[in-house]
Amino acid sequence: MEIRSLLPGESPRSEGRDQEHIARLAELEGPLPPILVDRRSMRVIDGMHRLLAAVTKGQQTIEVEFFEGSSEDAFLTAVEANVRHGLPLSHADRRAAAERIVTSHPHLSDRAIARTAGLGAKAVAAIRRRVTEDGAQLQARVGRDGKVRPLNSVEGRLRAAELIAERPDASLREVARLAGISPATVSDVRRRLESGELPTAAQQAEQQAEQQIERQVDGQVDREVVVPVHRGGRRSARRMRLVPSDPTVVLEKLVRDPSLRHKEEGRQLLRLLQQNAIRTREWSELTAAVPAHCGALVVDLARQCAETWMEFAQELDERVRTADRAVG
């Protein structure tokens, strides 16, 4: 490429160009490695010192390799190139580069960024905590080998346990692909289940399961999951149904159930549920309709109804638990 067609790119070096290094490169008689240039902007990503050395020697052209990608990827490539060869980056420059990469590439693991920036993984982890203290946290990151791994494998282990129960003949790789974990982790889950253990450490699994339930209920998910329980040194597992927070979603499903619709008692229950399934935004309209002189009476009646429904829920819950224990 003609040197005059190239532009200086963004450098991870805070102190600018090193004139002594340029002079040393200009004294070399052999050809220097090609510089890296962004094809779209014709800006130098890596090799600015080599370019200036060529100018010092009076060259009109220089050998280049083209880079195609985003400006964020170009900066990451520039940092990695400067760490691997040529004039080393200062520690301050490497930390500043890691901070920028954590922001622009949050999906990369601490070790992957550490290798790129020439830092330790612990240093990158500390930078990430400081930079993303109030930001959203991803559920998975890309490692140095390019593979995607979850930050917390508990959810993946729980999913693997469900898949193993549903598809006992499935291979480790198939379960791993569907659960988003490694085949080795699936093998450990299968070993734990065969030994009568939980798919992962009980306390950690229970905490993760609670978080999973909160997310799924908020997301209007209605399905059953295996939830680990760890109480008083005893470990067990129970199945929980995640109920959507919008009562209309539950009602629509219940109304479609023929076992309820085809019985008089079932239809009566559906009518009661439909009358009581009031959305939060409708409460203000109902309370505004109650005159002041009737307020105390409505309050007492509403509390009695709530207590009746609570007793109904407790009795039904005990019945469901008894049935689950009989099946298990």
C-alpha positions as CSV (number, residue, x, y, z in Angstrom):
1,M,0.0,0.0,0.0
2,E,1.1,3.6,-0.6
3,I,2.0,5.1,2.8
4,R,0.3,8.4,2.0
5,S,-3.1,6.5,1.8
6,L,-2.9,5.4,5.4
7,L,-4.1,7.2,8.5
8,P,-3.0,6.9,12.1
9,G,-5.3,4.8,14.2
10,E,-6.3,4.8,17.8
11,S,-3.5,3.6,20.0
12,P,-3.7,2.0,23.4
13,R,-0.5,3.9,24.3
14,S,-1.1,6.9,26.5
15,E,2.4,8.3,26.0
16,G,2.2,8.4,22.2
17,R,5.0,7.3,19.9
18,D,8.5,6.3,21.1
19,Q,11.0,8.1,18.8
20,E,13.9,5.9,20.0
21,H,12.0,2.8,19.0
22,I,11.2,4.3,15.6
23,A,14.9,5.0,15.1
24,R,15.9,1.5,16.0
25,L,13.4,0.0,13.6
26,A,14.7,2.4,10.8
27,E,18.2,1.0,11.3
28,L,17.2,-2.5,10.5
29,E,18.0,-3.7,7.0
30,G,15.6,-6.6,6.6
31,P,11.9,-6.2,5.9
32,L,9.6,-5.6,8.9
33,P,6.4,-7.6,9.5
34,P,3.4,-6.1,7.7
35,I,1.3,-3.6,9.6
36,L,-2.4,-4.2,10.3
37,V,-4.9,-1.7,8.7
38,D,-8.6,-1.3,9.0
39,R,-9.9,-1.8,5.5
40,R,-12.9,0.5,6.0
41,S,-11.1,3.5,7.4
42,M,-7.5,2.8,6.2
43,R,-6.4,3.5,9.8
44,V,-3.4,1.7,11.2
45,I,-4.5,-0.7,14.0
46,D,-1.1,-2.2,14.7
47,G,2.3,-1.1,13.4
48,M,2.4,2.7,13.7
49,H,6.1,2.6,14.7
50,R,6.9,0.4,11.7
51,L,5.1,2.8,9.5
52,L,7.0,5.8,10.8
53,A,10.3,3.9,10.5
54,A,9.4,3.2,6.8
55,V,8.8,7.0,6.4
56,T,12.1,7.7,8.0
57,K,13.8,5.4,5.5
58,G,12.1,7.2,2.6
59,Q,9.8,4.4,1.6
60,Q,6.7,5.2,-0.5
61,T,4.9,1.9,0.1
62,I,4.6,-0.6,3.0
63,E,3.3,-4.2,3.3
64,V,-0.1,-4.4,5.1
65,E,-2.6,-6.9,6.3
66,F,-6.3,-5.8,6.3
67,F,-8.6,-6.1,9.3
68,E,-12.4,-6.2,8.9
69,G,-14.5,-5.7,11.9
70,S,-16.0,-3.1,14.3
71,S,-13.9,-0.3,15.9
72,E,-14.3,-2.1,19.3
73,D,-12.8,-5.3,17.8
74,A,-10.1,-3.3,16.2
75,F,-9.0,-1.8,19.5
76,L,-9.0,-5.2,21.1
77,T,-6.8,-6.5,18.3
78,A,-4.5,-3.6,18.7
79,V,-4.1,-4.3,22.4
80,E,-3.5,-8.0,21.9
81,A,-0.9,-7.3,19.1
82,N,1.0,-4.8,21.3
83,V,1.1,-7.1,24.2
84,R,2.4,-10.0,22.1
85,H,5.2,-8.3,20.2
86,G,7.1,-5.1,19.7
87,L,7.3,-2.3,22.2
88,P,5.4,-3.5,25.4
89,L,2.6,-1.5,26.8
90,S,3.0,0.0,30.2
91,H,1.1,-1.4,33.1
92,A,-1.2,1.6,33.3
93,D,-1.9,1.3,29.5
94,R,-2.7,-2.4,30.0
95,R,-5.1,-1.7,32.8
96,A,-6.8,1.1,30.9
97,A,-7.1,-1.2,27.9
98,A,-8.7,-3.9,30.1
99,E,-11.2,-1.5,31.5
100,R,-12.2,-0.5,28.0
101,I,-12.5,-4.1,26.8
102,V,-14.6,-5.1,29.8
103,T,-17.1,-2.4,28.8
104,S,-17.0,-3.0,25.0
105,H,-16.8,-6.9,25.3
106,P,-18.6,-7.8,28.5
107,H,-19.2,-11.3,27.2
108,L,-15.5,-12.2,27.3
109,S,-14.3,-14.0,30.4
110,D,-11.8,-12.5,32.8
111,R,-9.1,-14.9,31.6
112,A,-9.7,-14.1,27.9
113,I,-9.4,-10.3,28.6
114,A,-6.4,-11.0,30.8
115,R,-4.6,-12.8,28.0
116,T,-5.4,-10.0,25.6
117,A,-4.3,-7.1,27.9
118,G,-1.4,-8.9,29.4
119,L,-2.8,-8.8,33.0
120,G,-3.8,-11.4,35.6
121,A,-7.3,-12.8,35.6
122,K,-7.8,-11.5,39.2
123,A,-6.8,-8.0,38.1
124,V,-9.4,-8.1,35.3
125,A,-12.1,-9.4,37.7
126,A,-11.4,-6.5,40.0
127,I,-11.7,-4.1,37.1
128,R,-14.9,-5.7,36.0
129,R,-16.4,-5.3,39.4
130,R,-15.5,-1.7,39.6
131,V,-16.7,-0.9,36.0
132,T,-19.9,-2.9,36.1
133,E,-20.8,-2.4,39.7
134,D,-24.3,-0.9,38.8
135,G,-24.6,-2.5,35.4
136,A,-26.4,-5.6,34.2
137,Q,-24.5,-8.9,34.6
138,L,-24.4,-11.4,31.8
139,Q,-25.3,-15.1,32.5
140,A,-22.5,-16.5,30.4
141,R,-19.1,-15.5,29.0
142,V,-16.7,-16.6,26.2
143,G,-13.5,-18.2,27.4
144,R,-10.0,-18.2,26.0
145,D,-10.9,-21.3,23.9
146,G,-13.9,-19.5,22.3
147,K,-16.4,-21.7,24.2
148,V,-19.4,-20.1,25.9
149,R,-19.8,-21.0,29.6
150,P,-22.4,-20.0,32.1
151,L,-21.2,-17.9,35.0
152,N,-23.1,-20.1,37.4
153,S,-23.6,-23.7,36.3
154,V,-26.3,-24.4,38.8
155,E,-29.1,-23.5,36.4
156,G,-27.5,-25.6,33.7
157,R,-27.1,-28.6,36.1
158,L,-30.8,-28.4,37.1
159,R,-31.8,-28.3,33.4
160,A,-29.5,-31.3,32.7
161,A,-31.1,-33.2,35.6
162,E,-34.5,-32.6,34.0
163,L,-33.2,-33.7,30.6
164,I,-31.7,-36.8,32.0
165,A,-35.0,-37.7,33.6
166,E,-36.9,-37.0,30.4
167,R,-34.3,-38.6,28.0
168,P,-32.4,-41.3,29.9
169,D,-30.9,-42.6,26.6
170,A,-29.6,-39.2,25.5
171,S,-25.9,-38.8,25.1
172,L,-23.8,-36.6,27.3
173,R,-23.1,-34.3,24.4
174,E,-26.8,-33.9,23.5
175,V,-27.7,-33.1,27.1
176,A,-24.8,-30.7,27.3
177,R,-25.9,-28.9,24.2
178,L,-29.5,-28.5,25.4
179,A,-28.5,-27.5,28.9
180,G,-25.7,-25.1,27.9
181,I,-23.0,-26.9,30.0
182,S,-20.0,-29.1,29.2
183,P,-20.3,-32.9,28.7
184,A,-18.1,-33.4,31.8
185,T,-20.6,-31.4,33.9
186,V,-23.4,-33.5,32.5
187,S,-21.5,-36.7,33.5
188,D,-21.1,-35.4,37.0
189,V,-24.8,-34.6,37.2
190,R,-25.7,-38.1,36.0
191,R,-23.3,-39.6,38.6
192,R,-24.9,-37.5,41.4
193,L,-28.4,-38.6,40.4
194,E,-27.4,-42.2,40.2
195,S,-26.0,-41.9,43.7
196,G,-29.1,-40.3,45.0
197,E,-27.5,-36.9,45.4
198,L,-28.7,-33.5,44.2
199,P,-27.3,-32.4,40.8
200,T,-25.2,-29.8,42.5
201,A,-24.2,-28.4,45.9
202,A,-27.4,-28.0,47.9
203,Q,-27.0,-24.5,49.3
204,Q,-25.8,-23.0,46.1
205,A,-28.4,-24.8,44.1
206,E,-31.2,-23.7,46.3
207,Q,-30.1,-20.1,46.1
208,Q,-29.9,-20.2,42.3
209,A,-33.2,-22.0,42.1
210,E,-34.9,-19.2,44.1
211,Q,-33.4,-16.6,41.7
212,Q,-34.5,-18.7,38.7
213,I,-38.1,-18.9,40.1
214,E,-38.2,-15.1,40.6
215,R,-37.1,-14.5,37.1
216,Q,-39.4,-17.0,35.5
217,V,-42.5,-15.9,37.5
218,D,-41.8,-12.3,36.4
219,G,-41.5,-13.5,32.8
220,Q,-44.9,-15.2,32.9
221,V,-43.5,-18.7,32.6
222,D,-45.6,-21.6,33.7
223,R,-43.7,-24.8,34.1
224,E,-42.4,-27.3,36.7
225,V,-38.8,-27.4,38.0
226,V,-36.9,-29.4,40.4
227,V,-35.9,-27.3,43.4
228,P,-33.2,-28.5,45.8
229,V,-34.0,-28.1,49.5
230,H,-31.4,-28.0,52.3
231,R,-32.7,-27.8,55.8
232,G,-31.1,-29.0,59.0
233,G,-28.3,-30.9,57.3
234,R,-30.7,-32.9,55.2
235,R,-30.8,-32.7,51.5
236,S,-33.8,-33.4,49.3
237,A,-35.5,-32.1,46.2
238,R,-39.1,-31.1,45.4
239,R,-40.9,-30.1,42.3
240,M,-42.4,-26.6,42.2
241,R,-44.8,-25.1,39.6
242,L,-43.9,-21.7,38.5
243,V,-47.1,-19.7,38.3
244,P,-47.3,-16.5,36.1
245,S,-47.9,-13.3,38.0
246,D,-50.8,-12.3,35.7
247,P,-53.9,-14.2,37.0
248,T,-55.6,-14.1,33.6
249,V,-52.8,-16.3,32.1
250,V,-53.6,-19.0,34.8
251,L,-57.3,-18.6,34.3
252,E,-57.1,-19.1,30.5
253,K,-55.2,-22.3,31.1
254,L,-57.6,-23.6,33.7
255,V,-60.7,-22.8,31.6
256,R,-59.3,-24.9,28.8
257,D,-58.8,-27.9,31.1
258,P,-61.7,-30.4,30.4
259,S,-61.4,-32.0,33.8
260,L,-62.7,-28.7,35.3
261,R,-65.1,-27.6,32.6
262,H,-67.0,-30.9,32.4
263,K,-67.8,-31.0,36.1
264,E,-70.3,-28.8,37.9
265,E,-67.9,-28.3,40.9
266,G,-65.1,-27.5,38.4
267,R,-67.3,-24.9,36.7
268,Q,-68.3,-23.4,40.0
269,L,-64.6,-23.1,41.0
270,L,-63.8,-21.4,37.7
271,R,-66.5,-18.9,38.2
272,L,-65.2,-18.1,41.7
273,L,-61.7,-17.8,40.4
274,Q,-62.8,-15.5,37.6
275,Q,-64.6,-13.2,40.0
276,N,-61.7,-13.0,42.3
277,A,-58.9,-12.7,39.8
278,I,-58.5,-8.9,39.9
279,R,-55.5,-7.3,38.4
280,T,-53.5,-4.9,40.6
281,R,-54.4,-1.9,38.4
282,E,-58.2,-2.6,39.0
283,W,-58.0,-2.3,42.8
284,S,-57.9,1.5,42.8
285,E,-61.1,1.6,40.8
286,L,-62.9,-0.8,43.2
287,T,-61.7,1.0,46.3
288,A,-62.9,4.3,44.9
289,A,-66.4,2.9,44.4
290,V,-66.8,2.1,48.1
291,P,-68.6,4.9,50.0
292,A,-67.0,6.0,53.2
293,H,-69.9,4.8,55.4
294,C,-69.5,1.3,53.9
295,G,-65.7,1.1,54.2
296,A,-65.4,-0.8,57.5
297,L,-68.0,-3.4,56.4
298,V,-66.2,-4.0,53.1
299,V,-62.9,-4.3,54.8
300,D,-64.2,-6.9,57.2
301,L,-65.8,-8.9,54.4
302,A,-62.7,-8.7,52.2
303,R,-60.6,-10.0,55.1
304,Q,-63.0,-12.9,55.7
305,C,-62.9,-13.8,52.0
306,A,-59.1,-13.6,52.0
307,E,-58.9,-16.0,55.0
308,T,-61.3,-18.4,53.3
309,W,-59.2,-18.5,50.2
310,M,-56.1,-18.9,52.3
311,E,-57.6,-21.9,54.0
312,F,-58.6,-23.3,50.6
313,A,-55.0,-22.8,49.3
314,Q,-53.4,-24.4,52.3
315,E,-55.7,-27.5,52.1
316,L,-55.1,-27.8,48.4
317,D,-51.4,-27.4,48.8
318,E,-51.2,-30.2,51.4
319,R,-53.2,-32.4,49.1
320,V,-50.8,-31.7,46.2
321,R,-47.8,-32.4,48.4
322,T,-49.2,-35.6,49.6
323,A,-49.8,-36.7,46.0
324,D,-46.3,-35.7,45.1
325,R,-44.8,-37.8,47.9
326,A,-46.9,-40.8,46.9
327,V,-45.7,-40.5,43.3
328,G,-42.0,-39.9,44.4
